[in-house]
Amino acid sequence: MLLWTGDTYRNFAIETLNNSVSGTVNFFVGSRIATDYADKITPIANEWSRLGSLVKSYQENDQTRMKAELDILSNAREVVQGDVNLLDAVAYDQEFNQLATSEANLGASVTDNPEVKAFLANREKAEARKPASFMWATPDGRPVFSLILPVGGFRAVGFLEVITDPLPQLEGIGKVLGGNFQILDNSGTVLFESLESPEMAQAEAQAPPTEDAPAPADDAGDAAPEAANEASDMATAESGETHRAAVSVTIDDGRGGVWAEARFDRDISDFYEQTNSLRLLSIEILVGVLLAGWIVGWILLRTTVLRNLRAFARAMTSISNGDTNVNLPDVGNDEIGEMKKALIALRESVRQAMILQNMVENTPTMTAMILADGKLSYLNASAQDYLGGTPQTVSGDFLNLGSEFQAKLANPNNLPFSEIIQTERGYLDILAAPVRDKDNVLLGTMLAWNDVTEREESKIAVTEMMAEVARVAQSVTEQSEGLLSLANELTSQSENTVQQSGSALDVSREAASNTRNVATAVEELSSSIAEINRQATEASDVTGRAREEAEESQRNIGSLEKASSEIGSIIDLINDIAHRTKLLSLNATIEAERAGELGKGFAVVANEVKSLADQTASATGQIGDLTAAIQQEVQKAAHSISTVGEVIHQVNDIQSTITQSVDEQRRATGEISENVQRIAAGAGSMDEMITFVNDGAQGTGRNAHDLNTASHNLSEVARNLSEKMREFSERMKLT
C-alpha cells in the first residue's frame, strides 16, 4: 500500500509538472517572439526598407546592386551592436518572385511555403503596405523569424524579407520556469539553451550523463506518459544519483505548424531522495507493525502516516486546482517532513504558473479565450469590465464584429492575425492567436483587444488637419506667387509708365519748341522752294547743252571706230608683206647656199631681210593687239556716251517732274504752316496732361512697391507654413 502510494504520488507530481510546462512554454515563446520581438524589430526593418539606395535599385531593376544593398544590411548599426541577429535578407518583386538574396544566403525563406506566398501575393493594397511577421523553421529544423515589408513605403516598388534569429529573445526563460530549456534542430543539435542557474550549468558540464535524462520524444503528445514511465524507472535508481524530469515540447508557429522542438528538464533529485526515503520508512514501519502487532501498527499508521498522506493528497488536489496558499499539515523532521518539503517545492512551481495567469488576468489588454467549439470560456478582468459580463453571461459575437469576422476567427488557418476594426463603440486593435496543448491540438483561440478609439480618431483628425493645412498652404503659396508676379509686373509697368510719361513730357516740350522752329523753317522752306525753282530752270538749260555735247561725242566716237577698223586692215596688209618677205629671204638663203662663195654676201643680206621681216611681224602683232584694245575701249566709250545720253534724257525728264513737284510743294508748304500753328496751340494742353499722368504713375509705382513687399512676405510665410507642415508630417510618421 505504501509503495503504491509513493509511486502514485511521484508519478502524479511529475505528470502535473509536465502538463503545465507545455502550455507555459508556448505562452512564453508566443509572448516574447510573436509580440515583443516583432515590436522590437519592426521599426528597425522599416528603416532598412526605406533606404534610398535600396529603393533605387528596385526602381532600376538592378539585381546586382540590389544584392550589394542587401549585403550592406549586415553592417547596419543594430546588427553590429548585436541588437538584431540578421541571418539573411531576400528581395522580391510585387508578385513575390525572388530577385536577390544577401551573401549569407540561408537557402530558404518563408515564401517557400506555397500557402504563405499565396497569402502575401493576394493581399489587398492596404494590407500589403503593413509589415507581416512569420515564425517558421528551416528544412534542418532551425527556428527563425521573418518580417515582410514593402520597399519604398507607401508607393511600394517591391518587398523585402528580413530573416533573423529570435532565440536570444528567450534568454532567462530557464530561470523563470525553474529548469533547463533547450531548442534542438532535426539532428538533435542544441541551438539555444537557457539553464536554471549558472551553478547548475557548471555542475552539468562536470558531471557525467545519467540514464535518467531521456532523449527528446518524437511526438510531443507522448511527453506526459513517457515522463511518468521515466519517473517509474528512475524510482529504482540508487540514492545519491542525479534525477531530472524531462519533457519534449512542440512550439507552434501560429499557423498550425511546428516552429521548434524544445526540451525542458528539471532536477528532481531531492524529490526522488525524499520519496525513496519515504518508501524505505514505509517498509520499516510495515515491518515494525507486523512485528509489534496489528493493533499497534494500525494505530501508528493511522496517526502518523495515513493521516498525513491524506492531508498531502488534499493539499495536492488544492494545488492542482490553483490554490497555492493551501496549508500543509504540521509534521516532524522525519521522512514525512521531507515529503512536505518536496510538496512545498511543487507548490512553488504551481505558484509560478499562477503568477503568469495573474499577469494575463490583470493586464490592461482585454483578453478572452474561445474554445474550439466556439464557446467563450475565459474573460480577464479588463475584458469583463469592457463587456459588462462574465463568460457565463456573454456569448456569440460579444464584440459585435460581424459574421465575416466570426467566420475568419473560427478558421484555424487564419490564425494568428491582427487588425484594427471600427465597431459601434469605437475602434478596436484586435489580436487573434491559436492556443494549443503539448500535443499541438487546438484548444481554442485567444482573442485580445484594446480600445484605440481615441488614438485612431486623433490620427484621422490629424491626417485631415494636415491635409487641409497643406492644401491651404499650397493654395496660399500659389496665390502669393501669383500676387508676387502681378506685383512685379505692376511695378515694372508703373516704372515704364513713369519713364514713358517723363519721356513724353520731354518730347512734348521738345515738340512745342520744334513746332515753333518748324514754323520758322516753313517760311524758310518757302523761300528755298522759290530758289529751287530758279535753279531747276537753269539745270534744265544745262541739261540741254549736255545732251547736245553727248550727241557730238557719239558722232566722234563713230568716226574713231571707223578709223580703228581701217588700221586693222593696214595691219593685216603689213603682216602679209612681212610673211612674203620672210619667204623670199628664205628662198634667197637657199640660192646663196647653192652659189657657194659667190653667194655668201647675198646670204648675209637675205638673213638681214629675214630678221627685218620677223621684227616687222612682231611689231605689227603688237600694233594689232594695241589696235584691238583701242577698239574695245572705243566701243566701251561709245557705250558709255550712249548711256550718258540716255541719262541726260532721264535727267531732263526728272527736271521737268521736279519743276512740277516744286509747284505742288509750294502749295503744301502753305497748308503745313497753318497746321503747325494749330499744333503749337495744342502743345501747351498736352504738356499739362502728361504732367498729371506722370504724377499718377509715380503714385502707382509706390503702391506697386508696397504690394511687391507684402507679396514677398506672404510668399515667405506660406513657404514656412508648408515646411512646418512637412516636418510635422514626418514626425507623425515616425511616431
C-alpha positions in Angstrom: 0.0 0.0 0.0 2.7 2.5 1.0 4.8 1.6 -2.1 1.9 2.1 -4.4 1.1 5.4 -2.7 4.6 6.7 -3.0 4.9 5.8 -6.7 1.4 7.2 -7.4 2.4 10.5 -5.7 5.7 10.8 -7.5 4.1 10.0 -10.9 1.3 12.4 -10.3 3.7 15.2 -9.4 5.9 14.6 -12.4 2.8 14.4 -14.7 1.4 17.6 -13.2 4.7 19.4 -13.9 5.0 18.1 -17.5 1.4 19.1 -18.3 1.9 22.6 -17.1 5.2 23.0 -18.9 3.8 22.6 -22.5 1.3 25.4 -22.2 3.6 27.6 -20.2 6.4 27.3 -22.7 4.1 28.0 -25.7 2.8 31.1 -23.9 6.2 32.4 -23.1 7.6 31.9 -26.6 4.5 33.3 -28.2 4.6 36.4 -26.0 8.4 37.0 -26.4 8.7 36.2 -30.1 5.4 36.9 -31.8 4.7 40.1 -29.8 7.7 41.6 -28.0 10.3 40.6 -30.7 8.1 41.7 -33.5 7.5 45.1 -31.9 11.3 45.4 -31.4 12.5 44.5 -34.9 9.6 46.1 -37.0 10.8 49.8 -36.7 14.4 48.7 -37.5 13.4 46.8 -40.6 11.1 49.6 -41.7 14.1 52.0 -41.8 16.1 49.4 -43.9 13.2 49.1 -46.4 13.1 52.9 -46.9 16.8 53.3 -47.7 17.1 55.4 -50.8 19.8 53.3 -52.5 17.8 50.1 -52.0 14.6 51.7 -53.4 16.6 53.0 -56.4 18.0 49.5 -57.1 14.4 48.2 -57.2 13.3 51.0 -59.5 16.1 50.4 -61.9 15.7 46.6 -61.5 19.4 46.3 -60.9 19.7 42.9 -59.2 23.5 43.1 -58.8 23.2 46.4 -56.9 20.2 45.0 -55.1 22.3 42.1 -53.8 25.0 44.6 -52.7 22.5 46.7 -50.8 21.2 43.5 -49.0 24.8 42.7 -48.1 25.2 46.2 -46.6 22.4 45.4 -44.1 24.8 43.0 -42.3 26.8 46.1 -41.4 23.9 48.0 -40.0 24.3 49.6 -36.6 21.7 47.3 -35.0 23.4 44.2 -36.4 26.9 45.3 -35.4 25.8 46.2 -31.9 24.1 42.8 -31.5 20.5 44.1 -31.2 19.5 42.1 -34.2 21.0 38.7 -35.3 20.5 39.0 -39.1 20.6 35.7 -40.9 19.6 36.7 -44.4 17.7 39.3 -46.5 15.7 38.5 -49.6 14.4 40.9 -52.3 11.0 40.2 -54.1 9.1 41.9 -56.8 5.5 42.9 -56.3 4.3 39.3 -57.2 6.8 37.9 -54.6 9.2 36.4 -57.2 12.6 36.3 -55.7 15.1 38.8 -57.2 18.2 38.7 -55.0 19.5 37.4 -51.6 22.3 38.6 -49.4 25.7 36.9 -49.3 24.6 34.9 -46.3 22.0 33.0 -48.4 20.2 31.0 -45.8 18.9 28.8 -48.6 15.3 29.0 -47.5 12.6 31.6 -47.0 9.1 31.8 -45.6 7.8 32.1 -49.2 8.9 28.5 -49.8 5.6 27.7 -48.1 3.0 28.0 -51.0 0.2 29.0 -48.6 2.3 31.9 -47.2 3.4 33.0 -50.7 -0.3 32.9 -51.9 -1.4 34.8 -48.8 1.3 37.6 -49.3 0.6 37.8 -53.1 -3.2 38.0 -52.7 -3.3 40.7 -50.0 -5.1 43.9 -50.8 -3.0 47.1 -51.3 -3.8 48.5 -47.9 -2.8 45.2 -46.2 0.3 44.9 -48.4 1.6 48.2 -47.0 1.7 46.7 -43.5 4.6 44.6 -42.2 3.8 40.8 -41.9 5.7 38.7 -39.4 6.1 34.9 -39.5 7.6 32.3 -37.2 8.9 29.4 -39.3 11.6 26.7 -39.3 14.2 26.0 -42.0 14.4 22.5 -43.5 17.1 21.5 -41.0 14.8 22.5 -38.1 16.3 25.8 -37.2 13.6 28.2 -35.8 13.8 31.7 -37.4 11.6 34.8 -37.6 10.8 36.6 -40.9 9.4 40.1 -41.4 8.0 41.0 -44.8 7.9 44.8 -45.5 7.1 46.9 -48.6 10.1 48.6 -50.1 9.7 52.4 -50.6 7.0 52.9 -48.0 3.6 54.0 -49.3 4.4 53.5 -53.0 5.8 50.0 -52.8 8.2 49.0 -55.6 8.7 45.5 -54.2 9.1 43.7 -50.9 11.9 42.8 -48.5 12.1 39.8 -46.3 14.4 40.2 -43.2 15.2 36.8 -41.7 16.6 36.9 -38.1 17.4 34.6 -35.2 15.0 35.4 -32.4 16.2 32.8 -29.9 18.3 35.3 -27.9 14.9 36.9 -27.0 14.2 33.7 -24.9 17.2 34.4 -22.6 16.3 33.7 -19.0 13.3 31.5 -19.7 15.0 28.6 -17.9 15.4 30.6 -14.7 11.7 31.7 -14.9 10.5 28.2 -15.4 12.8 26.7 -12.9 14.6 24.3 -15.2 16.8 23.9 -18.2 15.3 24.9 -21.6 16.8 23.8 -24.9 15.8 24.2 -28.5 17.1 21.4 -30.9 17.2 21.1 -34.6 16.4 17.9 -36.6 19.8 16.4 -35.9 19.5 16.9 -32.2 22.0 19.7 -32.1 21.3 22.3 -29.3 20.5 25.6 -31.0 19.6 27.5 -27.8 19.9 26.8 -24.1 18.7 28.7 -21.1 19.7 27.0 -17.8 18.1 27.3 -14.4 21.2 28.7 -12.9 24.9 29.2 -13.8 25.9 26.9 -11.0 23.8 24.1 -12.5 25.3 24.7 -15.9 28.8 24.2 -14.4 27.7 21.1 -12.4 26.2 19.6 -15.6 29.3 20.3 -17.5 31.4 18.4 -14.9 29.0 15.5 -14.0 28.7 12.5 -16.4 25.3 12.0 -18.0 22.9 9.6 -16.4 20.4 7.3 -17.8 17.6 9.2 -16.1 17.6 12.0 -18.7 15.6 10.6 -21.7 16.1 11.7 -25.3 13.5 14.2 -26.8 10.4 12.4 -27.8 9.4 12.5 -31.5 5.8 13.2 -30.6 5.1 15.9 -28.1 1.7 14.3 -27.4 3.5 11.3 -25.7 5.5 13.6 -23.4 3.4 13.1 -20.2 3.0 9.3 -20.4 6.7 8.9 -21.2 7.7 11.2 -18.3 5.5 9.1 -16.0 7.2 5.9 -17.2 10.6 7.5 -16.8 9.7 8.5 -13.3 8.8 4.9 -12.6 12.2 3.8 -14.0 14.1 6.4 -12.0 12.4 5.3 -8.8 14.6 2.2 -8.9 17.8 4.2 -9.1 20.2 4.2 -6.2 20.1 7.1 -3.8 22.5 9.9 -4.5 22.1 9.9 -8.2 21.0 12.9 -10.2 17.4 12.6 -11.4 15.8 15.0 -13.9 12.3 15.0 -15.2 12.4 15.9 -18.9 9.6 16.7 -21.4 9.6 17.4 -25.1 7.6 20.4 -26.2 6.4 21.3 -29.7 6.3 25.1 -30.1 3.7 26.0 -32.8 4.3 28.7 -35.4 0.9 30.3 -35.1 -0.3 28.7 -38.3 -0.9 25.2 -37.2 2.7 24.1 -37.9 5.8 23.4 -35.8 8.2 26.3 -35.2 10.6 24.5 -32.9 11.2 21.3 -30.9 12.1 22.2 -27.3 13.2 20.2 -24.3 12.6 21.1 -20.7 14.1 19.2 -17.8 14.2 19.9 -14.1 16.3 18.5 -11.3 14.0 16.3 -9.1 16.8 14.5 -7.2 15.6 15.9 -3.9 12.1 14.7 -4.7 13.4 11.3 -5.5 15.5 11.1 -2.4 12.5 12.1 -0.4 10.2 9.6 -2.0 12.8 6.9 -1.6 13.3 7.8 2.0 9.5 7.7 2.4 9.3 4.3 0.8 12.1 2.9 3.0 10.4 4.4 6.0 7.1 2.8 5.0 8.8 -0.6 4.6 10.4 -0.2 8.1 7.2 0.9 9.6 5.4 -2.0 7.9 7.9 -4.5 9.3 7.6 -2.9 12.7 3.9 -3.0 12.6 3.9 -6.7 11.6 6.3 -7.4 14.4 4.6 -5.3 17.1 1.2 -6.4 16.2 -1.7 -5.4 14.0 -3.3 -3.1 16.6 -0.2 -1.1 17.3 0.7 -0.9 13.7 -2.8 0.1 12.6 -2.8 2.9 15.3 0.6 4.0 14.3 -0.2 4.1 10.6 -3.4 5.9 11.1 -1.9 8.6 13.4 1.5 9.2 11.7 1.3 8.1 8.0 -2.1 7.7 6.6 -3.4 10.9 8.1 -0.5 12.9 6.7 -0.8 11.2 3.3 -4.5 12.1 3.1 -3.6 15.7 4.1 -0.9 15.7 1.5 -3.4 14.3 -1.1 -5.9 17.0 -0.2 -3.2 19.7 -0.4 -2.0 18.3 -3.8 -5.6 18.4 -5.0 -5.9 22.0 -3.9 -2.6 22.9 -5.6 -3.8 21.3 -8.8 -6.9 23.5 -8.6 -4.7 26.6 -8.3 -4.7 27.2 -4.6 -1.0 27.9 -3.9 -1.7 29.2 -0.4 -3.0 25.9 0.9 -1.7 25.0 4.4 0.3 21.8 4.7 0.0 19.6 7.8 2.5 20.0 10.6 4.9 17.1 10.6 8.2 16.5 12.2 11.7 16.2 10.7 11.3 12.6 9.6 10.6 11.3 6.2 7.1 12.8 6.2 8.8 16.1 6.8 11.0 15.5 3.7 7.9 14.7 1.8 6.4 18.0 2.9 9.5 19.8 1.6 9.0 18.2 -1.8 5.4 19.2 -1.8 6.4 22.8 -0.9 8.7 22.8 -3.9 5.8 21.5 -6.1 3.6 24.3 -4.7 6.1 26.9 -5.6 6.2 25.6 -9.2 2.5 25.8 -9.5 2.6 29.3 -7.9 4.9 30.5 -10.7 2.4 29.2 -13.3 -0.3 31.0 -11.4 1.7 34.2 -11.5 1.7 34.0 -15.3 -2.1 33.5 -15.2 -2.5 36.5 -12.9 -0.4 38.6 -15.3 -2.9 37.8 -18.0 -5.8 38.4 -15.7 -4.6 41.8 -14.6 -3.2 43.1 -17.8 -5.0 46.2 -19.2 -5.2 44.4 -22.6 -8.7 42.8 -22.7 -8.3 39.0 -23.3 -10.8 36.3 -24.0 -10.4 32.5 -24.5 -12.8 30.9 -27.1 -12.9 27.1 -27.2 -12.7 25.1 -30.4 -16.5 24.6 -30.3 -17.0 28.4 -30.2 -17.9 28.6 -26.6 -16.5 31.5 -24.5 -14.5 30.0 -21.6 -12.5 32.9 -20.1 -12.5 36.7 -19.8 -9.9 38.6 -17.9 -10.9 41.4 -15.6 -10.5 44.3 -18.1 -12.5 42.3 -20.7 -15.3 41.7 -18.2 -15.4 45.4 -17.3 -15.5 46.3 -21.0 -18.3 43.8 -21.9 -20.1 44.2 -18.6 -20.5 40.5 -18.1 -18.8 37.2 -17.4 -18.1 34.1 -19.6 -21.4 32.7 -18.4 -23.5 35.7 -19.4 -21.6 36.7 -22.6 -21.7 34.6 -25.8 -21.8 34.8 -29.5 -20.4 37.9 -31.3 -19.8 39.7 -28.0 -17.8 42.5 -29.7 -20.3 43.0 -32.5 -17.7 42.5 -35.2 -20.0 40.9 -37.7 -20.4 37.4 -39.2 -17.5 37.8 -41.6 -15.1 38.4 -38.7 -16.6 35.5 -36.8 -16.1 33.2 -39.8 -12.5 34.3 -40.1 -11.9 33.8 -36.4 -13.4 30.3 -36.5 -11.0 29.1 -39.2 -7.7 28.0 -37.6 -5.9 28.5 -40.9 -6.4 32.3 -40.5 -4.6 32.4 -37.1 -2.8 34.3 -35.9 -3.9 37.7 -37.3 -4.2 41.2 -36.0 -6.2 44.1 -37.4 -7.9 47.4 -36.4 -11.7 47.2 -36.7 -14.3 50.0 -36.2 -17.3 49.0 -34.1 -20.3 50.8 -32.7 -18.3 51.6 -29.6 -15.2 52.8 -31.4 -12.0 51.4 -32.8 -10.5 48.1 -31.5 -7.0 46.8 -32.1 -7.6 43.1 -32.2 -5.1 40.2 -32.0 -6.3 36.6 -32.5 -3.9 33.7 -31.8 -4.3 29.9 -31.5 -3.9 28.1 -28.2 -2.6 24.6 -28.4 -1.7 21.9 -25.9 1.6 20.0 -25.7 0.3 17.6 -28.4 -0.3 20.6 -30.8 -4.0 20.0 -30.6 -6.0 23.2 -31.0 -7.7 24.0 -27.7 -9.2 27.3 -28.7 -8.4 30.9 -29.7 -7.0 33.7 -27.6 -8.7 37.0 -28.6 -7.0 40.1 -27.2 -8.2 43.7 -27.9 -7.5 47.2 -26.9 -9.8 50.2 -27.3 -7.8 52.6 -29.5 -10.7 54.9 -30.4 -9.0 58.0 -29.1 -5.8 57.2 -30.9 -7.5 56.3 -34.3 -9.8 59.3 -34.1 -6.8 61.6 -33.3 -4.9 60.0 -36.2 -7.8 60.6 -38.5 -8.2 64.2 -37.3 -4.6 64.9 -37.5 -4.4 63.4 -41.0 -7.4 65.5 -42.2 -6.0 68.6 -40.5 -2.6 68.1 -42.1 -4.2 67.5 -45.5 -6.3 70.7 -45.1 -3.5 72.8 -43.8 -1.2 71.5 -46.5 -3.9 72.3 -49.1 -4.4 75.8 -47.7 -0.6 76.4 -47.5 -0.2 75.2 -51.1 -3.1 77.5 -52.2 -1.6 80.4 -50.3 1.8 79.7 -51.8 0.3 79.6 -55.3 -1.8 82.7 -54.8 1.1 84.6 -53.2 3.4 83.6 -56.1 0.7 84.8 -58.5 0.3 88.0 -56.5 4.0 88.4 -56.4 4.1 88.0 -60.2 1.3 90.6 -60.6 3.1 93.0 -58.2 6.4 92.6 -60.1 4.5 93.2 -63.4 2.7 96.2 -61.9 5.9 97.6 -60.6 7.5 97.2 -63.9 4.6 98.8 -65.7 4.5 101.7 -63.3 8.2 102.2 -63.8 7.7 102.1 -67.5 4.8 104.5 -67.2 6.8 106.9 -65.2 9.7 106.6 -67.6 7.5 106.9 -70.7 5.5 109.8 -69.2 8.7 111.6 -68.4 9.9 110.9 -71.9 6.6 112.0 -73.3 6.8 115.2 -71.2 10.2 115.9 -72.6 9.1 115.0 -76.1 6.0 117.2 -75.7 8.1 120.2 -74.6 10.6 119.5 -77.4 7.7 119.2 -79.8 6.4 122.6 -78.7 9.8 124.0 -79.3 10.2 122.1 -82.6 6.8 123.4 -83.7 8.0 126.9 -83.3 11.1 126.0 -85.2 9.0 124.3 -87.8 7.0 127.5 -88.3 10.2 129.4 -88.9 11.6 126.6 -91.1 8.4 126.6 -93.2 8.9 130.2 -94.0 12.5 129.5 -94.9 11.3 126.4 -96.9 9.0 128.7 -99.0 12.0 130.8 -99.9 14.1 127.8 -100.6 11.4 126.4 -102.9 11.4 129.5 -104.9 15.2 129.3 -105.2 14.9 125.6 -106.1 12.5 126.6 -108.9 15.0 129.0 -110.3 17.9 126.6 -110.0 15.8 123.9 -111.7 15.2 126.2 -114.7 19.0 126.7 -115.0 19.6 123.0 -114.6 17.2 122.4 -117.5 19.2 124.7 -119.7 22.5 123.0 -118.7 21.0 119.6 -119.4 20.0 120.6 -122.9 23.6 121.7 -123.6 24.9 118.4 -122.1 22.6 116.5 -124.4 24.0 118.3 -127.5 27.6 117.7 -126.4 26.8 114.0 -125.8 25.4 113.7 -129.3 28.5 115.3 -130.8 30.8 113.0 -128.7 28.8 110.0 -130.0 29.4 111.1 -133.6 33.2 111.5 -132.9 33.4 108.0 -131.4 31.7 106.6 -134.5 34.5 108.2 -136.7 37.1 106.8 -134.3 35.7 103.3 -134.6 35.8 103.6 -138.4 39.5 104.7 -138.3 40.5 101.8 -135.9 38.8 99.4 -138.3 40.9 100.8 -141.2 44.1 100.5 -139.0 43.3 96.8 -138.6 43.1 96.4 -142.4 46.5 98.0 -142.8 48.0 95.8 -140.1 46.7 92.8 -141.9 48.4 94.0 -145.1 51.7 94.6 -143.3 51.6 91.1 -141.8 51.0 89.7 -145.3 54.0 91.6 -146.7 56.2 90.6 -143.8 55.3 86.9 -144.3 56.1 87.1 -148.0 59.4 88.9 -147.3 60.3 86.1 -144.9 59.6 83.5 -147.6 61.7 85.5 -150.2 64.6 85.8 -147.7 64.4 82.0 -147.1 64.5 81.4 -150.9 67.4 83.8 -151.2 69.3 82.0 -148.4 68.8 78.7 -150.3 70.0 80.2 -153.6 73.0 81.7 -151.7 73.9 78.3 -150.4 73.8 76.9 -154.0 76.1 79.7 -155.3 78.8 78.9 -152.8 81.5 81.5 -152.2 79.9 83.9 -154.6 76.6 83.9 -152.8 77.9 84.5 -149.2 77.4 88.2 -149.4 73.9 87.7 -150.7 73.2 85.2 -147.9 74.1 87.9 -145.3 71.6 90.3 -146.9 69.0 87.6 -147.0 69.4 86.9 -143.3 69.1 90.6 -142.6 65.9 90.8 -144.6 64.6 87.8 -142.8 65.4 89.4 -139.4 63.7 92.6 -140.5 60.7 90.6 -141.6 60.5 88.9 -138.2 60.7 92.3 -136.4 58.1 93.7 -138.7 55.8 90.8 -137.9 56.4 91.2 -134.2 55.8 94.9 -134.4 52.6 94.5 -136.4 51.4 91.9 -133.9 51.9 94.4 -131.1 50.2 97.1 -133.1 47.3 94.7 -133.8 47.0 94.0 -130.1 47.0 97.7 -129.2 44.6 98.4 -132.0 42.2 95.7 -130.7 42.5 97.2 -127.2 41.8 100.6 -128.7 38.7 99.3 -130.5 37.4 97.7 -127.2 37.9 101.0 -125.3 36.3 102.9 -128.1 33.4 100.5 -128.1 33.1 101.0 -124.2 33.4 104.8 -124.6 30.7 104.7 -127.3 28.5 102.6 -125.0 29.2 105.0 -122.1 28.4 108.0 -124.1 25.3 106.4 -125.3 24.4 105.7 -121.7 25.2 109.3 -120.7 22.9 110.4 -123.4 20.1 108.3 -122.1 20.8 109.5 -118.5 20.7 113.1 -119.7 17.3 112.4 -121.3 16.2 110.9 -118.0 17.6 113.9 -116.1 15.7 116.2 -118.4 12.5 114.3 -117.7 13.2 114.3 -113.9 13.9 118.0 -114.1 10.5 118.5 -115.6 9.0 116.4 -112.8 11.0 118.4 -110.2 9.6 121.6 -111.5 6.0 120.3 -111.2 6.8 118.9 -107.7 8.2 122.3 -106.6 4.9 123.9 -107.5 3.0 121.4 -105.6 5.4 121.7 -102.6 4.8 125.4 -102.6 1.1 124.8 -102.1 1.7 122.1 -99.5 4.0 124.4 -97.5 1.2 126.9 -97.1 -1.0 124.2 -95.6 1.8 122.9 -93.3 2.3 126.4 -92.0 -1.4 126.6 -91.0 -1.3 123.1 -89.3 1.9 124.0 -87.4 0.1 127.0 -85.9 -2.7 124.7 -84.6 -0.2 122.1 -83.2 1.6 124.9 -81.3 -1.7 125.9 -79.7 -2.4 122.2 -78.6 1.1 121.5 -77.3 0.5 123.5 -74.1 -2.6 121.4 -73.2 -0.7 118.2 -73.8 2.1 119.2 -71.5 -0.3 119.6 -68.6 -2.0 116.2 -69.3 1.4 114.4 -69.4 2.4 116.0 -66.1 -0.8 114.7 -64.5 -0.2 111.2 -65.9 3.5 111.3 -64.6 2.3 112.1 -61.1 -0.3 109.3 -61.1 2.3 106.8 -62.5 4.7 107.7 -59.6 2.0 107.1 -57.1 1.1 103.7 -58.7 4.8 102.8 -58.6 4.9 103.4 -54.8 1.8 101.3 -54.3 3.2 98.6 -56.5 6.4 98.6 -54.5 4.4 98.2 -51.2 2.3 95.4 -52.9 5.6 93.7 -54.0 6.9 93.8 -50.4 3.7 92.4 -49.0 3.7 89.6 -51.6 7.2 88.7 -50.7 6.3 88.5 -47.1 3.1 86.4 -47.8 5.1 84.0 -50.0 7.8 83.6 -47.3 5.1 82.9 -44.7 3.4 80.3 -47.0 6.7 78.6 -47.7 7.4 78.5 -43.9 4.0 77.0 -43.3 4.5 74.3 -45.9 7.9 73.4 -44.4 6.5 73.2 -40.9 3.6 71.0 -42.1 6.1 68.7 -43.9 8.2 68.4 -40.7 5.1 67.8 -38.7 4.0 65.1 -41.1 7.4 63.4 -40.9 7.2 63.4 -37.1 3.8 61.9 -37.2 5.1 59.1 -39.5 7.9 58.4 -37.1 5.5 58.1 -34.1 
